[in-house]
Amino acid sequence: MPPLLELRGITKRFPGVLANDSIDLTLNEGEILALLGENGAGKTTLMNVLYGLYHPDEGEILVRGEKVAIHGPNDAIAKGIGMVHQHFMLVPVFTVTENVMLGVESIKNGVFLDRKNAADRIKEISSQFGLNVDPDALVEDISVGVQQRVEIIKVLYREADILIFDEPTAVLTPQEVEELFTVIRSLVDQGKSLIFITHKLNEVMEIADRIMVLRHGAMVGTTTPGEASTASLANMMVGREVLLEVEKSPPKYGDVVLDVKNLTVYDDRHLLAVDDVSFEVREGEILGVAGVQGNGQTELVEALTGLREVENGEIMVDGQDSTHFSPRQITEIGTAHVPEDRQKDGLILSFPVADNLVLNTYYQTPYSKGMNLQQDQIEKAATERVQAFDVRTPSIFVPVSNLSGGNQQKVIVAREFSRPIKLLIASQPTRGLDVGSIEYIHAQIVNKRNNGCAVLLVSPELDEVLSLSDRVAIMFEGKFIDMLEGDELTREKCGLLMAGITETVSD
């Protein structure tokens, strides 16, 4: 019996880049196949070929032993192939039902959209696979985790048997990841087959039946969780041994750099997001902020970096009142910012890589002289930073939108870490990055701390916060409900506090 799906000799080239180099892949009935690799390894490109978003230069696709021609997503859907994209394809002002129907609208009386029939079908799919989604909810009002479930329902609504998940946990909290895995197991139990694209080793070990590893566009090996370890998978991905544990010396505390007093901030709906928060960050330390996403971390960082108005309180940076400073003023007093949303707040996607690498210093020497940009100096700096931070790009002149999500993140880190700074505010600095890049960026953060920089690290990844931080503040419902350090810093204690459980927490 042939495999459910076969890719044979798939090759895809872009100008200056061999994205997929004669790749063979098989997927069996009822299997979860993990496709593992660094950012830029060719994982998403390969799946975009399968889904019809790209056309292969060479190779063929077989479904149930029969060669098929896939010229676009409609062809893929007709063959039972669906894709849940890393960046959701949803219209915020539409309801769940309207988003799911989009493109496959059912009509009643020859004129009207049959929303009721579609909503009933969504309820059936939701119940069958444990998705728990309200068909009448507006997408803009539901959490990221529920939005992802809507994307899954869209695929199931179109009766797909082969589901491709592209970096499905990149924007999910730990709790939402576990819920997603429950859904994935339910899908497989009911006859679906999955390709799971990721770079997170622990997730692969937990969810996959079989693992295929890509490196530099080529398949380097196939294994199973039973035969592999996180260390061996990291080695396959990167081609060298990777340090999965952060190495850092004890902190050498200096003067207070960031001093926040009684900070109060509202969110976009004018609801209280940061509730009378006070804390300090000193030279030579990393203060981590742990918490389930949505407890005020985003608004806290935006207030500290001039992106959100402060309702009440005071922010002092190196003795200077920056409470109502603009982002440029905050940058100029020696603050670096790695934003949570790289595409919204960190990059201008239509600009080339080179320009994005000097976005916050382009008007300064040596990049500007009078009213004129010094293009040779911008290009020189970009070339050095791309090399130093291993940004995978065919050229410094391509739009940064052409880069993978992880390489976009590297552009931001390269820009922010390549100038003298006193304070580093890093919000989810390794989101969407592979193990090799995470190792490098963690080392850079620790190096900044060792050289006397004050670091505020905000991340929903508890393991990241615990491995990097000297002290950890737990943020819950807009407040810092505890500050932990030393022996108090345990995963169990932090996890309980993140859920708002304080009464039963003891050392």
C-alpha angles and dihedrals in degrees: 000000000000122000117269090244134015131184112193123194096335110186124178125179131190125184105294094354134089096203098176121022113199095308124188119198135170131192121192129207113281094006133136106214115190116210105203130186148119122281107285093022091122102256098127092039090056092050091046087056090051091048093048098248089116129030115226118238089214138005139050141255125223127191115195090346096308122112111239134193113223112188097162145350092283090060090048092050090048088056091051097259119135132176131209103202126217091236107048119243097216133131106230097209093050125087122247089258094050091050093049092048094048108121095007099057118172116216131207126200087008092280117050131071109251096226094159094057091046092047091050090052091049089052090052093050091044091052095042095053100030094248098140099204127157108227092207097052119112110242092227089060098053130082124259090253092055091045088058090053088054088055089052091049089051089058094045091046086061089052098245118176096184112057124192116201112194111202090324097178098047094105101027131106118236089259092051090049091057090048090050091051089052089053092047092052089049090052092052093045087057096052105273124132122214141204108200115198113199147131096210109109099197091054092051091051091051104043111023130094092191134011129212118189126209125196125179091346097308132100108248101178152330125232143148133242088251092057098039141062130204088254094053092046091050089051091051092049098047102025094235140060112288126206104231092181121069113240115212138152124231112286122264103209120211135170124330110269102172117038116178120184128188093333115189122182134172127216128232091280090051092250120140108269104161112035117201096310122180128181145134134226117201135203112277098022140101114217110196123204111207126187145118109283112266099042095109101283093120094050091045092056092043091053092049092050099044096254095113132039117252113231096193140348137048136279117197122186115191090337095311123115106239098163094121100023122133119242090258093052090049090051091049094055089060106273122140121199129199101188127217093232106047096185097047102038107013109047145028097227097202092052121090122259091253094058093046089056091063101033094126098038105033092110093054133080128307094021096053136037114188106311094339128093114226098227095184091057092047091051092046092052091045093051091051094047095046089054096042094049097036095239106181105222132137089225142355086238099062118100110267087234087073091065125089117258092257093051090048086056090051090055090057093046091047091052096046097043096046098076136059110277137173097193130035118195107190118182112188091334095179100039109143094006128130125238095266093051092044090053090051097045093045088052090050092051091050090046091054089051092048090052092056102268118141111232129200108192118192117185139147087212101096093192090057093049093048095046096049107031131092090193129015128209115199112217119203127166092346097311136097096238095181142002116214135187141159116006091358090070101096127142091233096053094044092047093054092047091049087059090052094252107141106145097069097039111111135157 
